Amino acid sequence: MVEFGTLVCLIMVIAQTWKKLGLNADLIPLLNVIIGLILSLIFFGELEFLYRLKQGLMIGLSATGTYDIGKCFKKM
């Protein structure tokens, strides 16, 4: 099974790539949650469905929070 933190980092890399390609920065949190849901359905296949959805939401929201904190430090 893939580690939680690894998926958060993977989502952040994907989000930064989409941002560099011209995606509106306001859509990044939504993109993070969607990617988190997709990755949790792929990588946590042995768990029950609702638990995988919950994990996906946590992964996506964690990546969003980390993205927002990084953006805040960048402004400082």
C-alpha positions in Angstrom: 0.0 0.0 0.0 1.2 3.5 -0.8 1.9 5.9 2.1 -0.5 8.7 2.8 2.2 11.4 2.7 3.5 10.1 -0.7 0.1 10.6 -2.2 -0.2 14.1 -0.8 3.2 14.9 -2.4 2.1 13.4 -5.7 -1.0 15.5 -5.7 0.9 18.6 -5.0 3.3 17.9 -7.9 0.3 17.3 -10.2 -1.4 20.5 -9.1 1.8 22.6 -9.6 2.2 21.1 -13.1 -1.4 22.0 -14.0 -0.9 25.5 -12.5 2.2 26.0 -14.7 0.2 24.9 -17.7 -2.2 27.7 -17.1 -5.0 26.3 -14.9 -6.6 29.0 -12.7 -5.1 28.9 -9.2 -8.6 29.1 -7.7 -9.3 25.6 -9.1 -6.3 23.9 -7.6 -8.1 22.9 -4.3 -10.9 21.3 -6.3 -8.4 19.5 -8.5 -6.5 18.3 -5.4 -9.7 16.7 -4.0 -10.7 15.1 -7.2 -7.2 13.6 -7.7 -7.2 12.5 -4.1 -10.4 10.6 -4.6 -9.2 9.0 -7.8 -5.8 7.9 -6.3 -7.5 6.5 -3.2 -9.8 4.4 -5.3 -6.7 3.1 -7.2 -4.2 2.5 -4.4 -6.5 1.5 -1.5 -8.3 -1.2 -3.4 -8.3 -3.7 -0.5 -10.4 -1.4 1.7 -14.1 -0.9 1.6 -15.5 1.8 -0.7 -16.7 4.4 1.8 -13.4 4.2 3.6 -11.5 4.7 0.4 -13.6 7.8 -0.3 -12.9 9.2 3.1 -9.2 8.6 2.6 -9.3 10.3 -0.8 -11.0 13.4 0.7 -8.4 13.5 3.5 -5.5 13.2 1.0 -6.9 15.9 -1.3 -7.7 18.3 1.5 -4.2 17.7 3.0 -2.6 18.5 -0.3 -4.7 21.6 -0.5 -3.8 22.7 3.0 -0.1 22.1 2.3 -0.4 24.0 -1.0 -2.0 27.0 0.7 0.6 27.1 3.5 3.4 27.0 0.9 1.7 29.8 -1.0 1.5 31.8 2.2 5.2 31.4 2.9 6.1 32.3 -0.7 4.3 35.7 -0.2 6.3 36.3 3.0 
